[in-house]
Amino acid sequence: MQTLRVEGLTKTYGEKTLFEDLNFIVNEHDRIGLIGTNGSGKTTLLNALTNIDPADKGDLIKPNNYRIGYLMQNPQLDQNKSIIEAVYDGASPVFQTVRHYEEILAKYSANPEDEKLQSLFDVAEKKMMQEDAWNVENEVSTILTQLHITDLDQKIATLSGGQKKRVGLAQVLIQAPDLLVLDEPTNHLDFDSIAWLEDYLASYKGALLIVTHDRYFLDQVATQIFELSFGKLYQYTGNYESFVEQKAQRVETQLTMEHKQQQLYKKELDWMRTGAKARTTKQQARINRFNDLKENLNNVQFDDDVNINLGQQRLGKKVLEMKHASLSLGKHKILRDFNLLIQAGQRIGITGVNGAGKSSFLNALTEELPLDSGEIIRGETVKLAYYRQQSESVPEDKRIISYLNEVGESIVTKDGERISTTSLLEQFLFPRFMHGVLIRNLSGGEKRRLYLLKLLMEQPNVLLLDEPTNDLDIGTLTILEDYLDKFNGTVITVSHDRYFLNKVADNLLVFEGNSTIIRYTGLFTDYLAEKKKNDISQINTKKTVKKSTVPKAETKKTKLTYAEKIEYSQLETQIDELETKKNSALLEMNNISGTDYGHLGELQQEIDTLDEQILNKMNRWEELSQYVD
């Protein structure tokens, strides 16, 4: 069994110990979800396990041939390569086999009389068969298609951050390592790609270790949860739903034990105050126990809730209105004569395929992106805050407290209480010792949490949120969901996160591309269920209705494609294998009793099927052979 054993793993960043003396085992078929608040060290732990940034101390014990594939939050891809080249640039042995075969094939094709090259080619071809490498190209193409990347010759340098993430995901999936490590794999995926990824990982043969904010995804994929909290690792059996219940029990048990310790401490303190002297060994032992109790009090640590209790300005009935709006970016049509009335208190979720213009739609609502035609009318009382996918530019050398003091040194809560910036930071899980920390020293998630706090301090009554789940931890998302539930204003959210959309939106705008926008009232998961039902119905209808097609102009074929070359090279072997099976069936037919008609019938049916397969393979061989150089 292929296992990874972790012993005594410790990592310190500056003055902060991210984790200390971690011990755990990853078995062959484990499905592990790793969670923790932003800044708790999740990504640092992944980097240590994959030797991107080794731990300060500790051991990773694994077999010599143990392979780990790692999807980073920002994949490191060669900017000068095409998508297909970047995918094949992975370290997987099967990629090396394919690249070696292609190199030898090119040399052998140029010098077919060279016996040494022929020998090398035979070895390379045999290895391709042994590793089933012939199917790699088709599998890569399938995975990229499911992730909505179709132009395989496009250069990495021209891709967006989301597209690069999907290319990186395809690269690690096709490697099929012993341990697949994925850091936020659902970021930048639309809902059908997420559903496909869930199914793909369900049948994955190796082990999985996944960091994700997507709670539905965790429920579907994970069978264990590792929680990284205050430098310790807690392990739970089950999916995310089971984890929530088990963690509540753990914290409650620890608090009960802490209370008992406090009661014992009070008794011992009373005894100490009576003037007990260390005249006997027994008394000295009791004094020592008292000192131990004193040191261990108040050591129960757990992640506090993020408390968002900020006030907001009054919002009138009219918020935003789009009239006959049309918008295109280059050749991409986003809106065409689109009308929308947004009123106070509405909860609108925006989702759909990548590249359909969801973020551009938000930019149009804020009038940062001018419409081609039409108009946008904003209500007089609207005070809008826009949480963007990319945070505003913040000087890296600015300190946390200074960044927030730009809004104000204090703010009024819903209850009319004035609260200082320092207290707000503590409520948002920034301890007092961090307030003077430079922003560049924060994790990506901590920066996003700080950015959210600054926006909410401005006391908006209309919130525009563009993919808020991408970088916030689950704890912060949970409290944000509760805040939005109590928020008296209007919320417009772009997201692919099913759980989040179900919690915060009851009206949907689904962008399907080419200015097609579906309006739906209800939960996002209900929409997905209806869409799936309709898609199945359409497929069944197409099977029964003969479609007329317009004949395409034929192009004269002159040579084999790469995939056809691979197919052609395998055909003779496949035909031989089918012939062998047929001969075995004939031999068995000759040896059985003539009265066993049932078995004879089965064998004859098998032979007929093999004859048909052989004929099809022969026809295909003849079809391709005319284009072989």
Secondary structure, DSSP 8 states (H G I E B T S, - for coil): ---EEEEEEEEEETTEEEEEEEEEEE-TT-EEEEE--TTSSHHHHHHHHTTSS--SEEEEE--TT--EEEE-SS----TTSBHHHHHHTS--HHHHHHHHHHHHHHHHHH-TT-HHHHHHHHHHHHHHHHTTGGGHHHHHHHHHHHTT---TTSBGGGS-HHHHHHHHHHHHHHH--SEEEEESTTTT--HHHHHHHHHHHHT-SSEEEEE-S-HHHHHHH-SEEEEEETBEEEEEES-HHHHHHHHHHHHHHHHHHHHHHHHHHHHHHHHHHTT----SHHHHHHHHHHHHHHHHTT-----------B------SEEEEEEEEEEEETTEEEEEEEEEEEETT-EEEEEESTTSSHHHHHHHHTTSS--SEEEEEE-TT--EEEE-SS-----TTSBHHHHHHTT-SEEEBTTS-EEEHHHHHHHTT--GGGTTSBGGGS-HHHHHHHHHHHHHHT--SEEEEESGGGTS-HHHHHHHHHHHHH--SEEEEE---HHHHHHH-SEEEEEEETTEEEEEES-HHHHHHHHHHHHHHHHHHHHHS-------------S--HHHHHHHHHHHHHHHHHHHHHHHHHHHHHHS-TT-HHHHHHHHHHHHHHHHHHHHHHHHHHHHHTT--
